[in-house]
């Protein structure tokens, strides 16, 4: 019954059928597996927690390219959870246009 009510909502259905949806699921899954809060990831990414949550909630106005960049940036946490080290690593990768 609850599923039917979600499925009948055009806005929710549009998100579920979007290309962004699979990326939003992966982003949330990575954060949960890394045991990080939205605030911790947002701090590293130099964005607000609200901006980060937009990725997890599958905001359709965010281009696919940005979702892929987000996944790449979050994957840096696989190396260390030390934010200052991650920022240095991210800056180094950005300097050489690594995506």
Secondary structure, DSSP 8 states (H G I E B T S, - for coil): -HHHHHHT-HHHHHHHTSSHHHHHHHHHHHHHHTT--HHHHHHHHTS-HHHHHHHHTT-TTS-HHHHHHHHHHHHGGGT---HHHHHHHHHHHHHTT--
